[in-house]
């Protein structure tokens, strides 16, 4: 009996111990759950915190990628001086040459829109019958086409603009919404897609990437920076204004130019330049030109009156801009060293500053055979200053130039 009681007591104690152990396990599990919940809450708080910071950073980055802070652009106004003394290009240039382009039916130029000179040669966009890009050596020998029109891979639909890097081993054809890249010999390299809603009219290749410019009726414009894969980095410059109803004689093909480490962008109607370090949208300076009141315009950067003076073309080299201004009183050449604060309007008695491009201190003009015959015609006395300027280079072509010739390249070097 006692033994049975002892056995029963052991069983009771065992069940009590089992119950206590279960309660302890339940409490431990409860504490564990509380701890896990606390850790989970802490982890979620951290995730929320870092997510908030990340989203904020992304928003800031995306804002920066869309546009640079236009309020940070520095403004400098330069007074324009007018020099009425007749000048000659011989005051600044030397080593005048006249280079005939090889005359073959497949490379006869009809409507030249842009010329690009590189270390490797010359690339000329001709918008004639077939709209093509021709490649010539620096001595004028024809080397072939850069790309061709069509629907196959590497073929473009139309040409808006062209560009080349300085070496000339990469030639770009802008055919919105794509950019087609070719080697200097015309072999297809790749296609890049332009991803913006503005479109593009001007193109510049630098070592860091691409600059694309859009200029709507020359009343508003955007210049954007892209990397080498054509991913948008930022809008470097934004200009706005009421689009002019008059067609301006402005060369959109050379509105964006590079000079050493600096990028120049012309706002043609407002008579000003934007200058920035290559790929540095936070360092932009706007240079505006102000004419004397005696010319009837106290500040020609105000408004969008197409009858006011405006820049129709320019080339920049070693920090000096040379170009042509159209005004109600006619055309002026202008020269400006922006950093020195000097702007001069002048007229040349022979050739003007309407250059097609410049490269390594050499400036280039394209002239057709008809123009060259006019230069040679001694009955046209007003051409005498040009004959004197070009000298033996021109006289050696007497009786050799025919109307069936291809275009000629005039090349001159800065002194």
C-alpha positions in Angstrom: 0.0 0.0 0.0 2.8 2.4 1.0 4.7 1.4 -2.1 1.7 2.2 -4.3 1.3 5.5 -2.5 5.0 6.3 -3.1 4.6 5.3 -6.8 1.5 7.5 -7.1 3.4 10.3 -5.4 6.2 10.0 -7.9 3.8 10.1 -10.7 2.1 13.2 -9.3 5.5 14.9 -8.8 6.4 13.9 -12.4 3.3 15.4 -13.8 3.9 18.6 -11.7 7.4 18.8 -12.9 6.3 18.3 -16.5 3.7 21.0 -16.0 6.3 23.4 -14.5 8.7 22.6 -17.4 5.9 23.3 -19.9 5.2 26.7 -18.2 8.9 27.5 -18.2 9.1 26.6 -21.9 6.0 28.7 -22.6 7.5 31.6 -20.7 10.8 31.2 -22.5 9.0 31.0 -25.8 7.0 34.1 -24.9 10.2 36.0 -23.9 11.8 34.8 -27.1 8.9 36.0 -29.1 9.1 39.4 -27.4 12.8 39.6 -28.1 12.3 38.6 -31.7 9.5 41.1 -32.1 11.7 43.8 -30.6 14.6 42.8 -32.9 12.1 42.8 -35.8 10.8 46.2 -34.9 14.4 47.6 -34.6 15.3 46.0 -37.9 12.2 47.4 -39.6 13.0 50.9 -38.1 16.5 50.7 -39.5 15.2 49.6 -42.9 12.7 52.4 -42.9 15.4 54.9 -41.9 17.9 53.8 -44.6 15.1 53.5 -47.2 14.1 57.1 -46.4 17.7 58.3 -46.7 18.1 56.3 -49.9 15.0 57.7 -51.5 16.0 61.3 -50.5 19.4 60.8 -52.1 17.9 59.3 -55.2 15.5 62.3 -55.5 18.4 64.7 -55.1 20.4 62.8 -57.7 17.6 62.6 -60.1 17.0 66.3 -59.8 20.7 66.9 -60.5 20.6 64.6 -63.4 17.7 66.4 -65.0 19.1 69.9 -64.9 21.9 71.9 -63.5 21.1 74.8 -61.1 20.6 77.7 -63.6 20.6 80.2 -60.7 24.3 79.4 -60.2 25.2 80.6 -63.7 27.5 83.6 -63.4 26.6 86.6 -65.6 29.2 89.0 -67.2 28.2 91.8 -69.5 30.8 93.1 -72.0 30.6 96.4 -73.8 31.0 96.2 -77.6 33.4 98.5 -79.3 33.1 99.4 -83.0 36.1 99.8 -85.2 35.3 101.5 -88.5 38.8 101.1 -89.9 38.9 98.6 -92.8 40.9 95.5 -91.8 42.5 92.6 -93.7 42.7 89.0 -92.7 46.4 89.2 -93.4 46.7 91.1 -90.1 45.9 87.9 -88.2 46.4 85.0 -90.7 49.2 83.6 -92.8 50.0 80.6 -95.0 47.0 80.9 -97.2 46.2 77.8 -99.3 43.6 76.8 -101.8 43.0 73.0 -101.8 40.9 71.5 -104.7 38.7 68.6 -103.6 39.0 65.6 -105.8 36.4 65.9 -108.6 34.5 62.6 -109.0 30.8 62.2 -109.7 30.2 60.3 -106.4 31.7 63.1 -104.3 30.5 66.2 -106.1 29.2 68.6 -103.4 25.9 70.3 -104.0 24.6 71.7 -100.7 27.2 71.7 -97.9 25.7 72.0 -94.5 28.7 71.3 -92.2 32.4 70.7 -92.4 34.4 69.0 -89.6 38.2 68.8 -89.7 40.2 66.3 -87.6 43.7 65.0 -87.3 42.7 62.2 -89.8 41.0 64.3 -92.4 37.9 66.3 -93.4 34.3 65.2 -93.1 31.7 67.1 -95.1 27.9 66.8 -94.7 26.3 67.5 -98.1 22.5 67.8 -98.0 22.3 67.5 -101.8 20.2 64.9 -103.6 21.2 61.9 -101.4 22.2 63.7 -98.1 25.6 62.1 -97.5 28.8 62.5 -95.4 31.9 62.5 -97.5 35.4 61.9 -96.3 38.4 63.7 -97.7 42.1 63.7 -96.8 43.6 66.9 -95.6 45.1 67.3 -99.1 41.6 67.0 -100.8 41.7 63.3 -101.9 38.4 61.6 -101.8 38.3 58.6 -99.3 34.6 57.5 -99.5 31.3 57.8 -97.7 30.7 57.7 -94.0 27.8 55.4 -93.6 24.8 55.3 -96.0 21.1 55.7 -96.0 18.9 52.7 -95.6 17.0 50.4 -93.2 19.7 47.8 -92.4 21.8 47.8 -89.3 24.2 50.7 -89.3 22.3 52.7 -91.9 20.7 56.0 -91.1 17.3 57.4 -92.3 18.3 61.1 -92.5 21.1 63.4 -91.4 20.5 66.2 -89.0 24.1 66.9 -88.1 27.6 65.4 -87.9 30.5 65.5 -85.5 33.9 64.0 -85.1 36.3 63.6 -82.2 39.6 65.4 -82.5 41.6 62.4 -83.7 39.0 61.6 -86.4 38.7 57.9 -85.6 35.1 58.4 -84.6 32.5 60.1 -86.8 29.0 60.6 -85.5 25.9 61.1 -87.6 22.9 62.5 -85.8 19.7 61.0 -87.2 17.2 61.6 -84.4 16.3 59.7 -82.4 19.6 57.9 -82.9 23.3 58.6 -83.2 25.2 56.4 -85.6 29.0 56.0 -84.9 31.5 55.1 -87.6 35.2 54.8 -87.9 37.2 57.4 -89.8 37.2 55.1 -92.8 33.4 54.8 -92.7 33.0 51.4 -91.0 29.9 51.1 -88.8 30.7 50.9 -85.1 27.5 51.2 -83.1 24.2 53.0 -82.6 23.2 55.1 -79.6 19.6 56.1 -78.8 18.8 59.6 -77.8 16.4 59.5 -74.9 14.8 63.0 -74.6 11.6 64.7 -75.6 13.3 67.8 -77.0 15.0 66.4 -80.0 18.5 67.4 -81.1 19.9 69.7 -83.7 23.6 70.1 -82.8 26.1 67.5 -81.7 29.6 67.7 -80.1 31.9 64.8 -79.2 34.4 65.2 -76.3 36.7 62.8 -74.4 34.1 62.5 -71.7 30.9 62.0 -73.8 28.5 64.0 -75.9 26.8 67.3 -75.9 23.4 67.6 -77.7 21.7 70.9 -78.4 18.1 71.7 -79.2 17.1 75.2 -80.5 13.5 75.7 -81.2 13.1 78.6 -83.7 16.2 80.0 -82.0 13.9 81.3 -79.3 14.6 78.7 -76.7 17.1 75.9 -76.3 18.6 73.2 -74.2 22.2 71.9 -74.2 22.5 68.5 -72.4 25.5 66.4 -71.4 25.6 62.7 -72.0 28.2 60.0 -71.1 29.8 57.8 -73.7 26.8 55.4 -73.5 24.5 58.3 -74.1 23.0 58.2 -70.7 21.7 61.6 -69.7 23.9 63.4 -67.1 22.4 66.9 -66.9 21.0 69.8 -68.8 23.9 72.2 -68.9 22.1 75.2 -70.3 18.4 76.2 -70.7 17.4 79.3 -72.5 13.8 80.4 -73.0 12.0 83.2 -74.9 9.2 83.8 -77.3 10.2 82.1 -80.6 10.8 84.5 -83.4 8.5 84.4 -86.4 11.3 85.4 -88.7 13.8 82.8 -90.0 17.2 83.8 -88.8 20.4 83.1 -90.8 22.0 81.2 -87.9 24.3 78.2 -88.4 22.8 75.7 -85.9 25.4 73.2 -86.9 28.1 75.0 -85.0 26.3 76.4 -82.0 28.1 74.1 -79.6 31.9 74.1 -79.8 34.9 73.0 -77.8 38.1 74.9 -77.3 40.7 73.1 -75.1 38.9 72.1 -71.9 36.0 74.6 -72.4 32.6 74.2 -74.0 31.1 77.2 -75.8 27.4 77.5 -76.6 25.9 80.4 -78.5 22.5 81.8 -77.8 22.3 83.5 -81.2 19.2 85.8 -80.8 20.2 87.1 -77.4 23.8 87.8 -78.5 25.4 85.9 -75.7 27.7 82.8 -75.0 27.6 80.3 -72.3 31.0 78.9 -71.3 31.6 75.9 -69.2 34.4 73.5 -68.2 33.9 70.2 -70.1 31.5 67.9 -68.1 31.2 70.4 -65.2 27.7 71.8 -65.1 28.3 73.6 -61.9 30.8 76.1 -63.5 28.9 78.0 -66.2 29.4 81.7 -67.1 27.1 83.6 -69.4 28.8 86.4 -71.4 26.3 89.0 -72.8 27.3 91.7 -75.3 26.1 95.3 -74.9 26.2 97.7 -77.8 26.6 101.5 -77.5 23.4 103.5 -77.5 24.6 105.2 -80.6 23.9 102.0 -82.5 20.3 102.2 -81.3 20.5 99.2 -78.9 21.5 99.9 -75.3 21.2 96.2 -74.5 20.7 93.7 -77.3 20.2 90.8 -75.0 16.7 91.9 -74.1 13.7 90.5 -76.0 13.5 88.4 -79.1 13.3 91.0 -81.9 14.7 89.3 -85.0 15.6 92.7 -86.4 18.2 93.3 -83.8 21.8 92.3 -84.3 22.4 88.6 -83.9 25.4 86.3 -84.3 25.0 84.1 -87.4 28.2 82.0 -87.1 31.4 81.8 -85.1 34.6 79.8 -84.4 36.6 79.7 -81.2 40.3 79.1 -80.8 42.6 79.7 -77.8 39.9 81.6 -76.0 39.2 84.0 -78.9 35.9 84.0 -80.7 35.7 85.1 -84.3 32.4 85.4 -86.1 29.8 87.3 -88.1 27.0 89.5 -86.8 24.0 90.4 -88.9 22.4 93.8 -88.1 19.9 96.1 -89.9 22.9 98.1 -91.2 24.6 95.0 -92.7 27.1 92.4 -91.6 30.0 92.9 -89.2 32.8 90.7 -88.2 33.4 90.4 -84.5 36.3 89.3 -82.4 36.1 88.7 -78.6 38.5 87.4 -76.0 35.9 86.8 -73.3 38.3 86.5 -70.4 39.9 89.8 -71.3 36.4 91.5 -71.5 37.0 92.8 -75.0 34.5 92.7 -77.9 35.1 94.5 -81.2 32.9 94.8 -84.2 34.8 95.5 -87.5 34.7 95.0 -91.2 37.3 93.4 -93.4 38.1 94.6 -96.9 38.8 91.1 -98.2 37.4 88.0 -96.6 35.3 87.9 -93.5 35.2 85.7 -90.4 32.6 83.3 -91.8 34.7 80.3 -91.4 33.3 76.8 -91.7 35.5 75.3 -89.0 38.9 75.5 -87.3 41.4 72.9 -86.1 44.8 73.3 -84.4 45.1 76.9 -85.4 44.0 76.5 -89.0 40.8 78.0 -90.2 38.8 76.6 -93.1 36.3 78.0 -95.7 34.5 76.1 -98.4 34.1 77.9 -101.8 32.6 76.7 -105.0 34.2 77.1 -108.4 31.9 80.0 -109.3 33.1 82.0 -106.3 36.7 81.2 -107.2 36.2 82.4 -110.7 34.8 85.7 -109.4 37.9 86.1 -107.3 40.1 85.6 -110.4 38.0 88.0 -112.6 40.1 91.1 -112.8 37.2 93.0 -114.2 35.6 92.8 -110.7 37.6 95.5 -109.0 35.9 95.0 -105.7 37.6 91.5 -105.6 41.1 93.1 -105.7 41.6 92.9 -101.9 40.9 89.2 -102.0 43.3 88.7 -105.0 45.9 90.5 -103.0 45.2 88.5 -99.9 45.4 85.1 -101.6 48.3 86.1 -103.9 50.1 83.4 -105.8 47.8 80.7 -104.4 45.0 82.2 -106.4 46.9 83.4 -109.5 48.3 79.8 -110.0 44.7 78.7 -110.6 44.0 81.2 -113.4 42.7 79.4 -116.5 42.4 76.1 -114.5 39.2 76.6 -112.6 36.1 75.4 -114.4 32.4 75.5 -113.4 32.5 71.6 -113.4 35.0 71.5 -110.6 34.2 70.2 -107.2 34.4 72.6 -104.2 37.7 74.2 -103.0 38.9 74.5 -99.5 40.6 77.8 -98.4 42.9 77.2 -95.4 44.8 79.8 -93.4 46.8 79.7 -90.2 46.7 82.1 -87.3 50.0 84.0 -86.9 
